Amino acid sequence: MLNLYRKVIPKISHDVVRFLRSREYAEIEDTQVIEAELDLSTVMVDYMNKEDRINQEAKAGLARRHLSPDRYIMVKRSIAEVREFPLATDGITFVTDQVLEALFDSGNVEEIYGSDDELKEVVAEVLTKHLDLDEEIDRNVRAALRNVPEGSSAFEAEYQRRARDLKRRAERAKHDS
């Protein structure tokens, strides 16, 4: 599952650019680093905006058809399939490919020396690092909310609150060590 959060997008972009530069896979001038990071962030934000629209359509579909909230995932997958929008592992591959495309299209990247495979490895490594923590948080929050119907407004609100709290704790623990 691709649990990409807007708050971590700048960190992901920063790490991708940093790793590409440190491994000498890409030449990005110091004065262009922030702009290159923004180019990569734009791709991930666009993915999230599209996913948000699908989430809203799924919620509206549930209400329109008078379906129970536990059918949310099924409705969301159906809408994503119709829109040819990749979710879960396909989403990770899609975002990785989009980030690479943004690198090649960016006017802020002087030169790319790494092969496609090397570049994909860096992007996937950074995404995995950030998403692994999110997956663990997601599992913990879902376990705590197992008695609340998924897709309901109560689930969504409580999920967001608990996930935010766990992320804050993880960030504090990371900085304290």
N, C-alpha and C positions, 0 to 999 in steps of 0.2 A: 504494500500500500504506500502511495506517495503522500506522505504527510508533510507537505511543504508549508511553512508558515512565513508570512510576510516579514516578521521580525528577524528571521535568520537569513533572509535573502541577501542583505548586504554582507553578512559574515561569509556566506558561501562564495559570493562574487569576489570578495577580498582574498579569501583563501585560494581560490582558483587562480587568480592573477599572481598571487605571491608564489604559489607552487610552480606555475608555468615559467615565471622569471627565474626562480632559484634553480630549476632544473635546466634552464637555458633552452626551453622549448619555444619561448616567445620573447621577442624584444619589444619592450614597452618602456618608453621614456618615463622618467620619474614624474615629469609634469603631466603625463597622460594617464597615469595609473588610475586616478579617481574616475576619469571619464570612461576608461576601459571597463572598470568595475560596474559603472552605471549601464553600459551597453549590455553586460551580462545580466544584470539585475532586471532590465527591461523585459528580457525573454521570460524570466521566471514569474515576474509580476503579470505578464500577459497570460501565461498558463493559469495562474491563480484566478485571474479575472474570469476567464472562460469556465473554470471549474466552479467558481461562485455562481455564475449564471446557471449552470447545470444544477447545482444544489437548490437554487431558488425555484427552478422549473420542477424539480422533483418534489419539493414541498408543496408547490401549487398543485401538482398532479395528484398528490395524496389527498389534498383537500377537495379537489374537483371530483375525484372518483370515490370519495368517502372511504379511503383505504386506511387501515390501521398503520401507525407509525413504524411497526416492525417491517413493513414492506418498502421502506425508504430506500434501502440499498438496492433492491431489485429495480425500483423505478429509476433511480439514479443511473444504474448501469445501462438500462434500456435507453434512456435519453442520450447518454454518452455514446452508445453504440450507433444510434441514429445520426448523431452529430459527428461521428468518426473522431471522437475525442478520446485519447488514451488515458486510462486510469491505472492505478496500481503499478506493477512492474513495467508495463508498457509506458506509463507516464514517466518513469525514471529514464528509460531509454529515449523517449521523446524529448524530455528536457535536456538530457545530455547532448543529443544531436542538435537541438536548437542553440544551446550554449556554444557549441563548436561553430555552428553557422554564424553566430553573432561575432565570434572571434575573427573569423575570416572576413566578415563584412565590415568590421569596425575600422574606422579611420584613425582610431587611437592605438592600434597595434601596428608597430613598424614592420615587423617580420615574424613569421612563424617558421620555426625550424623543426619542431616535433612532427612525427608522423601522426596520422589520424588515430591510430591505435594508442600511441603514447598520450595524445591529448585526451582521448576518451577515458583512458586509465586515470589521469589526473582528475578530470571532472567527476568521474564515478567515485573515486576515492574520497573526494571532498564531500560530495552529496551523501555518500554512505555514512561518513563520519557524523554529519549533522543529522541525518535522518534516523540513524540507529538510536540516538537519544530520544528522538521524537516517537519512534516506534515503541520504545520501552515505556515512555510516558503514556502513550495511547493505550497500551495493554493494561497498565496499572489503573488508568482512569476508567476504562471500559469495565474492568473487573469490579471496581468500586460501584459502578452504576448499572450493574447487571440486572437490577430489578426495575430500572426506569426504561420505558419504551424508547428505543433508538429512533431518532427523527423527531421526537416530540420537542416542544419548546423547552420543557423542563430539562430534558436530556441535554439539549444544545447549550443552554445556559450553564448548567452544572458542569458539563464537560469542559467548557471554556474556562470556567473559574478554577477547577481542579488542575487542568493542564497548565494554566498560567502559574499556579502556586508551585507545582512540581518543577517547572522550568526555572523559576526563581531560585528554588532550593538547589537545583543542579548547578546553576551559574555560580551561586555563592560557594558551594562545595568546590567547584573548579578553581575559583579564585583563592580560596583558603588553603588549597593544597600546593 
